[in-house]
Amino acid sequence: MNKITKAVIPAAGLGTRFLPATKALPKEMLPIVDTPNIHYIVEEAVKAGITDILIIVSASKEAIENYFDVNPALEMRLKASKKDKEAEEIRAIANMANIVFIRQKEPKGLGDAILYAKSFIGNEPFAVLLGDDLITSDVKPAIGELMDAYYKTQGTILGCKKVSKDLLHKYGVVKPTGSSSGDLFEVCDMVEKPKDPALAPSDVAVLGRYVLPPEIFKILENTKPGVGGEIQLTDAIKTSMEKIKCYACVFTGTRYDIGDKFGYIKATIDFALKRPDIGPELQAYINTLATKK
């Protein structure tokens, strides 16, 4: 059995929902309090045992590459100012994993972005973590749960959560082969963003985490552009179901849609409340606002 040690993080999107900030700053670098979102995505992968990470960027996203690189000048200045702890934290970011970058030359869709990882992955199963989904867990990293599911099934694994009917139109929704009870079940189809909740095959949506077999690359190479004229990963996964079993893994933990402005604000507040340095003060401020109402 091949152990999963590699992950792909697509980060080439334009981030138009966060304009004008993303005109100059990659959406993946928007901070959750004081730490970029993509830091938490990488950290999730590392905690699950991933050692090699490919981040797919576009031409305007040098800030992501700089963030995960060493910065000797900054470290020297911090040490000169007796800020050794901060210097160590900066160095630790660069040492989180073996992180490499490649540019997606044109915005041709998520499936096209994944294709750029073919030579990096080789003939191994691999993890995919989308940056718009921030997932926290006190038990096990979400992608780690998917990896465990792969070891049990040797199939394609989709990271999922149950979603209320009024939100199903925002996601790909899985169709179970049989019962959708339990945290791991086989899938025979997916419906992408069903406009009518009545047409949704279940209430279980795919939320930004995958474990994919290496065979997906050959399928992607032969996948024609779909919605929006882009090569869709969902289309390739549906094709793969003809030969490779596919499973939904309903992961534990809390998921934030930080590609959405309210989801981003919610994540920032929740993360801040958990911090001992600012949490009590923020809670007091929230209580004050509640009193005013």
N, C-alpha and C positions, 0 to 999 in steps of 0.2 A: 504494500500500500504506500503510495506516494504521500509524504508529509507536505502539508501546505506551508511554504515559507515565504512566498512572494505575494505582494498585493499591488493593485493598480488603483490610483486615485485620479479620476478625470477632473481637471481643474482648468479647462480651456474656455469655459462659457463666458459670455459678456457681462452677465450680472445686471441686465437692464432694469430689473425691479428695484435696484438700489441706486439708480442714478439720482443725483449727479455724483455721489461719492465714488461710484465705480468707474467714473470717467478717468480717474487717476489712481485708484486703489483697487486691486483685485478683490472681488467679493469674498474670496476665501481668506483674505487678510483682515476682514472686518473683525474687530475684537469682541470677544465675550468678556466684558470688563476690561482686562488688560492682556488677554491671550487670544491670538488669532484662531478662528474656528478650525482652520486646517491643522493646527497643532493638536487639537483634541482628536481629529480624525486619525492622524498618524499615531497618536498615543494609544488609541483604541486597538489599532492593528498590532502595535508593538506588544501591548499587554496580552494579546492573544497568541503571541509566539512568532509573529511575522518578523523576518530579519532583513528582507530586501523589498524596497518600495519604489515603484515607478510613478512619478507624478506627471501627468500629461498637461502641459500648459500651452498658452498661446503667446504670440510675440510680445504682448504688452504686460506680461506677468513676471518680470524679473524679480519683483519684490518677494515672491514665494521662494525662488531659488536663493535669494540673499538671506532670507529668514533661516533657512536650514543649513546655511554655510557657516564656517567659522568667521569671526570678526576680530582678529588680533588687536587692531587699534582700539576698538571699544573695550575689549577685555583689559588692555593695559591702562586705559584711562580709569576704568572702574577700580582696578587694583591700586592705582596711584591715589585714588580718593578713599581708600580703605573700605571699598565695597566688594570685598572678596566673595561674599555670598552671591551677589548679583552676577559677578564675573563667572562663577561656577555654573549658575543657572543658564547663562548665555552659552557657555561651552557645552553644557549637557544637551541643549537643543540640537546642536550639530551632530551629536553622538547618539541620537535616539535610535537610528537604524542606518543601514546602507541605503541612502536615498539618491536616486538618479532622476533626471528630467529629460523629457523629449517634447518637442513642439508639434502640436496638431496644426498643419499648415493652413487648413481651411475649416470653417465650422460646418462640418458635414454630418453631425449627429453623434450620439453616444456610441453607437456601434462602430463608427469610423474611428473614434478616439480609442476604443478598446483594441482595434486592429493594430494601432501603433505599438502595442505591447507584445506583439507576436514574438519577436526575437528575444526580448527580455524574459518572457515566460518560458519559451521552449515547449517541451512536451510534458508539462506539469499542470495539475489543477492549481487554481489561483483565486485569491480573494479580490473583490471589487468593493470599494467604499466610495459612495457619492458624498460630496461635500455639503450638499444642502440638507442632509439629515444628520443631526447631532444626536447621538444616543448615549445616555449615561446609565450605568448600572452598578449597584453595590455588590452584585453577585459575580457576574462574568461578562466580559466584553461581548457585545452583540455579534460581532464577526467571529468571535470564538465559539459561540453557540452554533453558528452556521458551519464552521469547520468541523465541529463534533458531529453534526448531522451528516456532513459529507463522508466522514469516516465510517458511519453506520450504513449509508446507502450507496455510496459511490456514484451519486447522481448530481445533477444540477440542483443547487440550493438557492431558494429565493428568500431573502429576509422580509418577514411580513409582520403585520399587526392588524387586529380587527379595527375597523373604522366605521364611524356612524354613517348611516345611509346618505345624509345630506352632504357628505364629503367624498363619497366614492367617485364622483365625476373628476376628481383631481388626480386619480391614481390608476395604475394598472391593477386590475382585480382578478384574482385567480379563480379557476374553476376546478374544484376538487374532483379526483377520479371517483372517490367514494364519499366517506364521511369527512367533514372538516373539523371534527372534534380532536382535541389534543394539540400538542405543540409542533408536531411533525406529521405531515400527510402528503400523499402523492397528488400531483396536479396534472391535468390533461389539457388545459388551455388557459389563456389569459385574455381578458377584454380590456383594452386600453381606454381609460377615461370614459366610462359609459355615461352618456348624457342623461339617461333615464335610470334612476336607481332600480327600477323594476327589471331592467335588462342586465343588471349586474349578477354574475353567477354565484356570488357569495358576498360576505362583508369583510373579506380578508384582502388587504391591499399590499402591494410590493413597495417597500420603503427603503430604498437606497443601499441595500447590502446584498451581495451575491457571492457564491462560490461557484466558479465555472470550470468545466473540463477543458483541456486544450483543444478538443475538437471544435470548439466554438469559433476558432479563427477561420477554419476552412469554410464554415457555414457563413460567417460574416463576409468573407471574400465573394460569396455568391449571392449575398442578400441585396436585393434591389432597393433603391430609395423608397421610403414609405411616407409617413405623415410628415408634412413640412418639407418634402423633398430630401429628407435626411435618412441615413442608414440607421435603422432603429435596432437597438439591442434586443428589445422585446420580440421583434419579428424573428431574429436569429434564434432566440431561445425557444420560441414556438416551433420553429422548424426542427430544432434539435430533439424535441419531444418524440419525434418519429422513431428515433434510435436510442436516445438516452433518457432514462427516467428523470423526472423533475419533481422536486418536493418544495413545499412551503414550510419554512421554519418560523414559527411565531416566537420571536425573541422576547426576553424579559427586558426590563429597564424602561426608562422614559425617553421618548423620542421627541425632538424639537424640529419643526420645519423652519430652518433658519434661512431658507430661500424666500420666505414670506416675512413681511415686516413685523407683523404681530408675533409670529413665532420667534423671530430674532429677539425682539424686546422681552418676550416671556423667558427665553433662555438666559438672557443677560440678568434679569431680575432674580431668577431662581439660582443661578450660579453665584451671584453677589450675596444672596441671603445665606448661603452655606459658608461664606468666608468669615472667619473670626475677626478679620481686620476691619471689615465694613458692614458685615451682616447685621449686627445689632443696631447700628446707626440707620441703616436702610429700613429695617423693620419698624423702628420708631417713626421714621418719616412716613412710611406707608400707613401706620396707625393714625398719624396726624391727618393725612389726607382722608382717611375713612371717617374720622371724626367730623371733618368739615362738611362732608356730604350729609 
